[in-house]
Amino acid sequence: MLSADAFAAFEEAGLEDESAIASTGRRFRDTVLGLGGSLHPMEVFKTFRGREPSTKALLRHSGLVAA
């Protein structure tokens, strides 16, 4: 669920927009990769996404709900 929701951040930024992807990638690097195990995983995820994880992206990527 977390990986689908994290990838959704890149989709929301616009997969065709290189600068938006780069910005999202830097935010991912600085939070998820940079903070690693120094904080609780939920806190790291919330720092990256600005919210708690959602199942919507996982359901959409799995084809269980319409895009």
N, C-alpha and C positions, 0 to 999 in steps of 0.2 A: 504494500500500500504506500509506504513512504517513497519508494523509488518512482512509482507512477505519479504521485503527487509532486515530487521534485521535478520530474521531467515535464509535467504540466506547466511549471513556471517558465520553462524554455518555450513551450508551445504558446503560452499566453504572451510572451515577449514578442513572438513572431519569428518563426523558424527561417523566414526569408530575410530578416533584418539582421545583418551581421553585427552592427554595433549593439543592438539590443541583446543578441545572443552573447556577445563578449561581456557585456555588463552583467548579465545574469550569471554567466560562467565565473566571473570574478567574485560575485556575491556568494556563489556556491563554494568556490575555493576558500574564500575568507571565513565562511561559517562552517559548513559541513566538514570540509577537509581540514581547515585550519584549526577549528576548535576541537575536533575529534572527540576523545574521551575526557576532555577537561570539564565538560558540563554534561548534565543528564541529556540523553538523546532527544527527548521531547523539547528541551530548551534550545538545543542546537537547531532542530527542525523549525521551531517557531521563529528563531532568529532569522533563518533563511527565508521562510515563506511569509512571515508576518502574521501567522495564524497557526492553529492546530491542524494536523493532517485531516484530509477528507478522503472518503472512499470514492468520490465521484470520478476521479481520473482513472482509478483502477477498474471500475465498472465500465467506463467508456473504452479504455484500452483493451479490455477483455471482450468487448462486443456485447455486453449485457445491457447497455443502455445506448440510445441513439446519440450520435456525436453532436 
